[in-house]
Amino acid sequence: MGQGTQALRLARAGHKVTGLEQDAGMLAVAREALAAEPEGIRARVTLLEGDGRETGAHFLPGSFDVVLCHGVLMYVPEPDAMLAGLARMLAPGGLLSLLVRNGDALAMRPGLDGDWKGALAAFDSTDYTNRLGLDVRADRLAGLTATLSGIGAPLQSWYGVRVFTDGTEAGEILPPDEELERLLAAEDRAGRIDPYRGVAALLHLCGVRG
């Protein structure tokens, strides 16, 4: 869950949200942010400390209509057991939403930066060092498609995320509103169609429980 930014957005939109975070510091930040929200929003959010690989210790099977796992799998060396646990939490017809680093396009970032040694190495690996300096991993579309089928939440749709904007630096000033709308429209369209979505920095996969 991290610091709870997206959890709060969902709660503000009217959804009941349960967030699971193993890092006590991150959880404290999320709880502080939640405490500043109106009572109606606070009542819709439950924050728990725990490991996403041990969901069975916290939740009954079929407990949720939607399970979000965004920006997490790159930090999990062996994610299959974790994904199976997430799928077990879904009610029939429930949605499992994954946001992962695109292992089929790892060479794009170093290549566009002119790092040819890094680009050549990335063709044959799913391991990389992220912008935080951490050694992490990416997932390939075919592999996750097979995994989702095997855990009973087969892939229904997938999208590319950050097709054109992966080079944007954190903290960079946003363009004017009209230009930002065009940027988002271009990203949205590219993320839905080939060949663009296949070279996106991230993949958004949606599996549905049978």
C-alpha positions as CSV (number, residue, x, y, z in Angstrom):
1,M,0.0,0.0,0.0
2,G,2.9,2.4,0.6
3,Q,2.0,5.7,2.1
4,G,-1.7,5.3,1.2
5,T,-2.0,7.9,-1.5
6,Q,-4.1,5.8,-3.8
7,A,-6.0,4.2,-0.9
8,L,-7.2,7.6,0.1
9,R,-8.2,8.5,-3.4
10,L,-10.4,5.5,-3.6
11,A,-12.0,6.2,-0.3
12,R,-12.7,9.8,-1.4
13,A,-14.4,8.3,-4.4
14,G,-16.8,6.4,-2.1
15,H,-15.2,3.0,-2.0
16,K,-14.5,0.9,1.1
17,V,-10.7,0.3,1.3
18,T,-8.5,-2.1,3.2
19,G,-4.7,-1.3,2.9
20,L,-2.0,-3.8,3.9
21,E,1.6,-2.5,4.4
22,Q,4.5,-4.3,6.1
23,D,6.7,-1.2,6.6
24,A,5.9,0.4,9.9
25,G,7.2,3.8,8.8
26,M,5.0,3.8,5.6
27,L,2.0,2.7,7.6
28,A,2.5,5.5,10.1
29,V,2.5,8.0,7.2
30,A,-0.6,6.5,5.8
31,R,-2.4,6.6,9.2
32,E,-1.4,10.3,9.7
33,A,-2.8,11.2,6.3
34,L,-6.0,9.3,7.0
35,A,-6.4,11.1,10.3
36,A,-6.6,14.4,8.5
37,E,-9.5,13.2,6.4
38,P,-13.2,13.9,7.2
39,E,-14.9,11.3,9.4
40,G,-16.9,9.9,6.5
41,I,-13.8,9.0,4.6
42,R,-12.0,7.7,7.7
43,A,-14.9,5.3,8.3
44,R,-14.3,3.7,4.9
45,V,-10.6,2.9,5.4
46,T,-9.0,0.1,7.3
47,L,-5.2,0.0,7.5
48,L,-3.3,-3.1,8.6
49,E,0.3,-4.0,9.2
50,G,1.3,-7.1,7.4
51,D,3.1,-8.8,4.5
52,G,1.4,-9.2,1.2
53,R,2.8,-12.7,0.9
54,E,0.8,-13.7,4.0
55,T,-2.7,-12.6,3.0
56,G,-4.2,-15.8,4.3
57,A,-3.3,-14.7,7.9
58,H,-5.4,-11.6,7.5
59,F,-8.3,-12.2,5.1
60,L,-10.8,-15.0,4.4
61,P,-11.1,-16.3,0.8
62,G,-13.5,-14.3,-1.3
63,S,-13.3,-11.2,0.9
64,F,-12.9,-8.6,-1.8
65,D,-14.4,-7.5,-5.1
66,V,-11.2,-5.8,-6.2
67,V,-7.6,-6.4,-5.2
68,L,-5.0,-3.9,-6.2
69,C,-1.3,-4.8,-6.3
70,H,0.4,-1.8,-7.9
71,G,4.2,-1.2,-7.9
72,V,4.8,-4.2,-5.6
73,L,5.9,-7.2,-7.6
74,M,9.2,-5.7,-8.6
75,Y,10.3,-6.0,-5.0
76,V,9.2,-9.6,-4.6
77,P,11.8,-12.1,-5.9
78,E,9.4,-15.1,-6.2
79,P,5.9,-13.6,-6.7
80,D,3.8,-16.6,-7.7
81,A,2.8,-17.6,-4.1
82,M,1.9,-14.0,-3.4
83,L,-0.3,-13.7,-6.5
84,A,-2.1,-17.0,-5.6
85,G,-2.9,-15.5,-2.2
86,L,-4.2,-12.3,-3.8
87,A,-6.4,-14.3,-6.1
88,R,-7.9,-16.4,-3.2
89,M,-9.1,-13.1,-1.6
90,L,-11.3,-12.3,-4.7
91,A,-15.0,-13.0,-4.7
92,P,-16.3,-14.7,-7.9
93,G,-16.1,-12.2,-10.7
94,G,-13.6,-10.1,-8.7
95,L,-10.8,-8.1,-10.3
96,L,-7.1,-8.5,-9.7
97,S,-5.3,-5.4,-10.9
98,L,-1.5,-5.5,-11.2
99,L,0.9,-2.7,-12.1
100,V,4.4,-4.1,-12.9
101,R,7.6,-3.1,-14.6
102,N,7.6,-4.3,-18.2
103,G,10.2,-7.0,-18.6
104,D,9.7,-7.0,-22.4
105,A,10.9,-3.4,-22.7
106,L,13.7,-3.1,-20.2
107,A,16.1,-1.9,-22.9
108,M,14.0,1.2,-23.7
109,R,15.0,3.4,-20.8
110,P,18.8,2.9,-21.0
111,G,18.6,3.0,-24.8
112,L,16.8,6.3,-24.9
113,D,19.4,7.6,-22.3
114,G,22.2,6.5,-24.6
115,D,23.4,3.8,-22.2
116,W,24.1,1.2,-24.8
117,K,25.9,-1.2,-22.5
118,G,22.8,-1.1,-20.2
119,A,20.5,-1.5,-23.2
120,L,22.3,-4.6,-24.5
121,A,22.3,-6.2,-21.0
122,A,18.6,-5.5,-20.6
123,F,17.5,-7.5,-23.6
124,D,18.3,-10.8,-21.9
125,S,17.4,-10.0,-18.3
126,T,14.4,-9.1,-16.1
127,D,16.6,-7.7,-13.3
128,Y,17.4,-4.0,-13.2
129,T,18.4,-1.2,-10.8
130,N,15.6,1.3,-10.3
131,R,15.9,5.1,-9.9
132,L,16.1,4.6,-6.1
133,G,19.2,2.6,-6.6
134,L,17.5,-0.7,-5.6
135,D,18.1,-4.0,-7.4
136,V,14.6,-5.1,-8.4
137,R,12.9,-7.2,-11.1
138,A,10.5,-6.9,-14.0
139,D,7.7,-9.2,-15.3
140,R,7.1,-10.3,-18.9
141,L,3.5,-10.2,-20.2
142,A,3.5,-13.9,-21.3
143,G,4.7,-15.1,-17.9
144,L,2.1,-13.1,-15.9
145,T,-0.6,-14.2,-18.4
146,A,0.2,-17.8,-17.6
147,T,0.4,-17.2,-13.9
148,L,-3.0,-15.4,-13.8
149,S,-4.6,-18.3,-15.7
150,G,-3.0,-20.8,-13.2
151,I,-4.4,-19.0,-10.1
152,G,-7.9,-18.8,-11.5
153,A,-7.9,-15.1,-12.4
154,P,-7.2,-15.2,-16.2
155,L,-6.1,-12.0,-17.9
156,Q,-9.0,-10.0,-19.3
157,S,-7.2,-6.9,-20.5
158,W,-3.8,-5.2,-20.3
159,Y,-2.4,-1.7,-20.9
160,G,0.9,0.1,-21.2
161,V,1.7,2.8,-18.7
162,R,4.2,5.6,-19.3
163,V,4.7,5.0,-23.0
164,F,6.0,8.5,-23.7
165,T,6.8,9.9,-20.3
166,D,9.1,7.4,-18.7
167,G,12.0,9.9,-19.0
168,T,10.2,12.5,-16.9
169,E,12.1,13.2,-13.7
170,A,10.4,13.1,-10.3
171,G,9.5,16.6,-9.2
172,E,9.5,18.0,-12.7
173,I,7.1,20.9,-13.2
174,L,3.9,19.9,-14.9
175,P,3.0,21.5,-18.3
176,P,0.0,24.0,-18.5
177,D,-3.4,22.4,-18.1
178,E,-4.2,22.3,-21.8
179,E,-0.9,20.6,-22.7
180,L,-1.2,18.2,-19.8
181,E,-4.6,17.1,-21.1
182,R,-3.0,16.4,-24.5
183,L,-0.2,14.5,-22.8
184,L,-2.6,12.3,-20.8
185,A,-4.8,11.7,-23.9
186,A,-1.8,10.6,-25.8
187,E,-0.6,8.3,-23.0
188,D,-4.1,6.8,-22.6
189,R,-4.5,6.1,-26.3
190,A,-1.0,4.6,-26.7
191,G,-1.5,2.5,-23.6
192,R,-4.4,0.8,-25.2
193,I,-3.1,-0.1,-28.7
194,D,-0.2,-2.0,-30.3
195,P,2.6,-1.5,-30.9
196,Y,2.9,1.3,-28.4
197,R,1.6,-0.5,-25.2
198,G,4.3,-3.2,-25.7
199,V,7.1,-0.7,-25.2
200,A,5.7,1.0,-22.1
201,A,7.8,1.2,-19.0
202,L,5.0,-0.4,-16.9
203,L,2.2,-2.9,-17.6
204,H,-1.3,-2.8,-16.1
205,L,-2.9,-6.2,-16.1
206,C,-6.5,-7.0,-15.1
207,G,-7.4,-10.6,-14.2
208,V,-10.9,-11.7,-13.3
209,R,-11.7,-14.5,-10.9
210,G,-13.8,-17.2,-12.4
